[in-house]
């Protein structure tokens, strides 16, 4: 059951077979749930209690008593040692316990990853051993908090990125990600032989957004802000004009403040799933591809504003990082170019019973008038707690962990723990930061954004537009047994 493979490995010991010499003592098999390590936020009210804010888990445990026997005393001893040498193997993570409840089909089996050496106790009874050549072992294994199913490979349609792609339905399933608990994802990116390589890479994921309210957008992935000659429905541009190549909003000669260049996008956060351990909130991370000149001193204030479609107050919600002062955009040393910027994180309400429609606003001002174009190509939004990426705001020098540091045909794989390797024969390489690749069960969308250049640095233009092949391996997971 190695990463990236869909086979089920090799059976080391069958612990419940009349022919193997190993058999479970009836009614002794037990699965112990992992220990919860919960964090609470205490309220100051007399009877307010405390609200859970986060949680981690220790290992679970699987244990049973086993008869270990042989045709002779010598054969029984050999089997004892076969069992014990496996229990004491220092490479425990290579082993899994396969459990198939009685009376269910074999495809309902699950696998528990062993996380350490087992605890065991041998019950040697001379009379029983002399007559039946049998010893009873009580064994308990520390195991991963969740059980897993067999790995499932998938591939998406080859296309130019950035783009939002859906994980296709797994064979035999009506959804892309089977299971009842968060699944593990190993993601692979293959570039062509004529590619320039990839400096920065980001992947965000979410359960497939619900249909947004009319004339609004689900706040996930790239949102186009111009059709070339006009604003798309749900987009309002103030003091900008619309143009093509690419479709964008622009101002050819921005004036100094107090003139403000505003872009509003109507978004419906109720299309997404709220963050864990919140009552109705999600943290949205906002990015944009912007055309800037070396002479610009542009500050972008990013906020959520109430819209006419909801009955909330008039208070703006600004990003936690930059507030109402906004973010001063880095500019190139000379000339103009397209660059990718992280504009900050915004809290939004997720409530399907009382939808709050917002205007996602980018308000740009300039310290001085400049006779050079400023433009916005698209705005991208991902859940802040469901995305992984290479570093931002760092110089693109020899120490920067480029995602693919090659111009030839290359495949880069990011493991679910964010470690990386190159090629189909694994060679260690830089990974990603952010959230580990644990994706929700069901239908899942991914936003893929590769770039040349590093966001927030403006040294290499974001002009990457190459066709990539995105493949992956999903390991579905379950709380106890494969019930879906």
SULSUL-V96414 format. One record per backbone hydrogen bond with DSSP energy under -1.0 kcal/mol. CO is the residue of the C=O (numbers start at 1). NH is the residue of the N-H. Records with the same first field share a line. If there is no record, write none. Layout:
CO: NH  NH
This chain:
2: 5
21: 69
22: 17
23: 67
25: 28
30: 63
32: 61
35: 58
37: 56
39: 53  54
41: 51
45: 48
49: 43
51: 41
54: 39
56: 37
60: 143
61: 32
62: 141
63: 30
64: 139
65: 25
66: 137
67: 23
68: 135
72: 76
73: 77
74: 78
75: 79
76: 80
77: 81
78: 82
79: 83
80: 84
81: 85
82: 86
83: 87
84: 88
86: 89
87: 118
91: 94
92: 95
95: 114
97: 112
99: 110
101: 104
105: 108
106: 109
110: 99
111: 148
112: 97
113: 144
119: 140
121: 138
123: 136
125: 129
126: 130
127: 131
128: 132
129: 133
133: 70
135: 68
136: 123
137: 66
138: 121
139: 64
140: 119
141: 62
142: 115
143: 60
147: 478
148: 111
152: 474
154: 472
159: 468
163: 448
165: 446
170: 173
175: 170
177: 442
183: 439
184: 475
186: 473
187: 414
188: 471
189: 412
190: 469
192: 195
198: 404
199: 403
200: 451
201: 390
202: 449
203: 388
204: 447
206: 445
213: 216
217: 268
218: 220
221: 381
223: 379
230: 227
232: 235
234: 266
236: 264
238: 262
241: 250
243: 248
248: 243
249: 376
250: 241
251: 374
254: 370
256: 259
261: 364
262: 238
263: 362
264: 236
265: 360
266: 217
267: 358
268: 271
269: 272
271: 210
275: 278
280: 350
281: 275
282: 348
283: 384
284: 346
285: 382
286: 343
287: 380
288: 341
289: 377
290: 339
291: 375
292: 337
293: 296
297: 367
298: 329
299: 365
300: 327
301: 363
302: 319
303: 361
304: 317
305: 359
307: 310
317: 304
319: 323
322: 326
327: 300
335: 294
337: 292
338: 462
339: 290
340: 456
341: 288
344: 286
345: 320
346: 284
348: 282
357: 307
358: 267
359: 305
360: 265
361: 303
362: 263
363: 301
364: 261
365: 299
366: 257
370: 372
374: 251
375: 291
376: 249
378: 289
379: 223
380: 287
381: 221
382: 285
383: 386
386: 205
387: 435
388: 203
389: 433
395: 397
397: 400
400: 402
404: 198
410: 191
411: 423
412: 189
413: 421
414: 187
415: 418
416: 437
418: 432
419: 415
420: 429
421: 413
427: 422
433: 389
436: 438
437: 185
439: 183
442: 177
443: 208
444: 167
445: 206
446: 165
447: 204
448: 163
449: 202
451: 199  200
454: 457
455: 393
461: 463
466: 161
468: 159
469: 190
470: 156
471: 188
472: 154
473: 186
474: 152
475: 184
476: 149
477: 180  181
478: 147
481: 483
